[in-house]
């Protein structure tokens, strides 16, 4: 069962289920400034849901309720922010054999089960195809990359090259970074996963980030080494990104 909900519907239904904090990254404001206004909106929402067969006048459709509850009470989640000409917010949640996917675009939220292809296929289906950008994977301290970008803004390629060279990055590795920096970006995204341990503590993975540029797609993979932030930049086509997302999801299941 796949259901589209407006922002007002999601807000009032979510409150009716006893939840306050929105499930990240779903972003819906609270509507109605007074109790009376919210009561009026609640009546309108229920009437609309009844007309759509999603409410019987007393209770929300059980299937929709179960899906929404799973967004809040789960064992694993995968969340993403996608830039595909617009911002798309994605939340996949699972517990045992049950899994649900919520996708928000603007003030509309689609809620439904994860398809037979799995969560990775669902995520990949939301993204445009892209070829890998030129170059080879490069790993460097994040501070070196940030300083190089600042130097590029101030003095162009010469400043970028000099800063990278001082940071130990040269040759083909430098060209990979220069290609990423010099080409305009028209899309991208970030996805991370979370798991709940036996004590109820939530652990979050490093994020998989990517940029779609006029030269192609690049992964941006942050890591920590002895308290120092490092960064791997790697060309990746659609299949390569899907593989990386698959590894991410597998790490929490």
C-alpha positions in Angstrom: 0.0 0.0 0.0 1.5 3.3 -1.1 0.0 6.5 0.2 0.6 10.2 -0.6 0.1 12.6 2.3 0.2 16.4 2.3 2.2 18.2 4.9 -0.9 19.1 6.9 -2.1 15.5 6.8 1.3 14.2 7.9 1.5 16.8 10.7 -1.9 16.0 12.2 -1.6 12.2 11.7 1.8 12.2 13.3 0.5 14.0 16.3 -2.4 11.7 16.5 -0.1 8.7 16.7 1.5 10.2 19.8 4.8 11.4 18.2 6.2 14.9 18.3 9.7 14.9 16.8 9.7 14.4 13.0 11.6 11.4 11.7 14.7 12.8 10.1 15.0 13.9 7.4 11.3 14.4 6.9 10.7 18.1 7.3 7.1 19.1 8.1 6.1 22.2 10.1 3.4 22.3 12.7 0.2 23.9 11.3 -2.3 26.0 13.2 -1.3 28.6 15.9 -4.0 27.7 18.4 -5.7 24.7 19.7 -8.9 25.7 17.9 -7.1 26.0 14.5 -5.5 22.6 14.9 -8.9 21.1 15.8 -10.3 22.6 12.7 -7.5 21.3 10.6 -7.7 17.9 12.2 -11.4 17.7 11.2 -10.5 18.6 7.6 -7.7 16.0 7.5 -10.0 13.2 8.8 -12.7 14.1 6.3 -10.2 14.0 3.5 -8.8 10.7 4.7 -12.3 9.2 5.0 -13.0 10.2 1.4 -9.8 8.5 0.3 -10.6 5.3 2.2 -7.7 5.9 4.7 -9.8 6.5 7.8 -13.2 5.1 9.0 -14.1 8.2 11.0 -12.6 6.8 14.2 -9.3 5.2 13.3 -6.6 5.6 10.7 -6.2 2.7 8.1 -4.2 0.1 10.0 -1.7 -0.5 7.2 -0.9 3.2 6.9 -0.6 3.5 10.7 1.8 0.5 10.9 4.0 2.1 8.2 4.1 5.5 10.0 4.8 3.9 13.3 7.7 2.0 11.8 9.2 5.4 10.8 9.5 6.2 14.5 10.0 2.8 16.1 12.5 0.7 14.3 15.8 -1.1 14.5 17.6 0.3 11.4 17.1 3.4 9.3 18.7 4.8 6.1 18.2 8.5 5.5 19.1 10.7 2.6 19.0 14.2 1.1 19.0 14.1 -2.7 19.5 17.1 -5.0 17.9 16.1 -8.3 16.7 19.5 -9.6 14.9 19.8 -6.3 15.5 18.5 -2.8 14.2 15.1 -2.1 14.2 13.7 1.5 14.3 10.0 1.9 13.8 7.8 5.0 13.9 4.0 4.9 13.1 2.2 8.2 13.1 -1.5 9.2 12.4 -3.8 12.0 12.6 -7.5 11.6 11.1 -8.5 8.3 9.1 -5.2 8.0 10.4 -2.2 6.0 8.9 1.1 4.9 10.1 4.0 2.7 9.1 7.6 3.0 10.0 10.1 0.3 9.3 13.8 0.6 9.3 16.2 -2.3 8.1 19.7 -1.4 5.1 19.4 0.8 4.1 15.9 -0.4 5.2 12.7 1.4 4.9 9.3 -0.2 4.8 6.4 2.3 4.9 2.8 1.3 6.6 -0.6 1.6 10.1 -1.2 0.2 9.8 -2.9 -3.1 11.1 -6.4 -4.0 14.4 -5.0 -5.3 15.2 -3.7 -1.8 16.1 -0.3 -0.4 19.1 0.2 -2.6 17.0 -0.2 -5.7 14.5 2.3 -4.3 17.2 4.8 -3.7 18.8 4.3 -7.0 15.5 4.7 -8.7 15.2 8.3 -7.3 18.5 9.3 -8.9 19.4 10.3 -12.5 21.9 8.1 -14.4 25.4 9.6 -14.5 28.8 8.6 -15.9 31.8 8.6 -13.7 34.0 11.7 -13.8 37.6 11.4 -15.1 40.5 10.5 -12.7 41.4 8.0 -10.1 40.3 7.8 -6.4 42.3 10.2 -4.2 42.5 10.1 -0.4 43.8 13.2 1.5 43.3 15.1 4.8 40.1 17.1 4.6 42.0 20.2 5.8 44.2 20.0 2.8 41.2 19.8 0.5 39.5 22.7 2.2 42.6 24.8 2.0 43.0 24.0 -1.7 39.4 25.1 -2.4 40.0 28.3 -0.6 43.1 28.9 -2.6 41.2 28.2 -5.8 38.6 30.8 -4.9 41.3 33.4 -4.3 43.8 32.7 -7.1 42.4 30.0 -9.4 44.1 26.8 -10.5 47.6 28.0 -9.6 46.6 28.5 -6.0 44.8 25.1 -5.9 47.8 23.3 -7.4 50.3 24.9 -5.0 48.2 24.2 -2.0 47.7 20.5 -3.0 51.4 20.1 -3.7 52.3 21.4 -0.3 49.8 18.9 1.1 51.5 16.0 -0.7 49.0 15.7 -3.6 50.4 15.9 -7.1 50.2 14.4 -10.6 47.0 12.5 -11.6 45.6 12.9 -8.0 45.8 16.7 -8.4 44.0 16.5 -11.7 41.1 14.5 -10.2 40.6 17.2 -7.5 41.0 20.0 -10.0 38.3 18.5 -12.2 35.9 18.2 -9.3 36.5 21.8 -8.2 36.6 23.4 -11.6 33.4 21.9 -13.0 30.0 23.2 -12.0 27.7 21.0 -9.9 24.1 20.3 -10.8 23.1 17.6 -8.3 24.3 15.3 -5.6 23.2 13.9 -2.3 24.2 12.2 0.9 23.0 9.0 2.5 23.8 7.5 6.0 22.5 4.6 8.0 21.6 4.1 11.6 21.2 1.0 13.8 19.9 0.4 17.3 21.9 -1.8 19.7 20.5 -4.0 22.5 20.7 -1.1 24.9 18.7 1.2 22.7 21.6 3.3 21.6 21.6 4.5 18.0 24.8 4.3 16.0 25.3 6.3 12.8 27.5 5.3 9.9 29.7 7.7 7.9 27.7 9.3 5.1 28.1 8.4 1.5 28.1 11.8 -0.4 28.3 12.4 -4.1 28.4 15.3 -6.5 27.1 15.3 -10.1 29.2 17.7 -12.1 29.4 18.7 -15.8 32.4 16.3 -16.0 30.6 13.4 -14.3 29.8 12.0 -10.8 32.2 11.8 -7.9 31.9 10.2 -4.5 32.9 12.1 -1.4 33.7 9.7 1.5 34.7 11.2 4.8 36.6 9.1 7.4 38.5 9.6 10.7 42.1 8.5 11.3 43.5 9.0 14.8 41.1 11.9 15.3 42.0 13.5 12.0 39.4 14.0 9.3 40.3 12.5 5.9 38.5 12.5 2.7 38.3 10.1 -0.3 37.2 11.5 -3.7 36.4 8.8 -6.2 34.8 8.9 -9.7 31.6 6.7 -9.7 28.9 6.0 -12.3 25.4 4.9 -11.4 26.4 1.3 -10.8 29.3 2.4 -8.6 27.2 4.6 -6.5 24.6 1.8 -6.1 27.3 -0.5 -5.0 28.5 1.9 -2.4 24.9 2.5 -1.1 24.5 -1.3 -1.0 27.5 -1.6 1.2 26.2 1.1 3.5 22.8 -0.6 3.9 24.4 -4.0 4.4 26.4 -2.6 7.3 23.3 -2.1 9.4 21.3 -5.1 8.4 
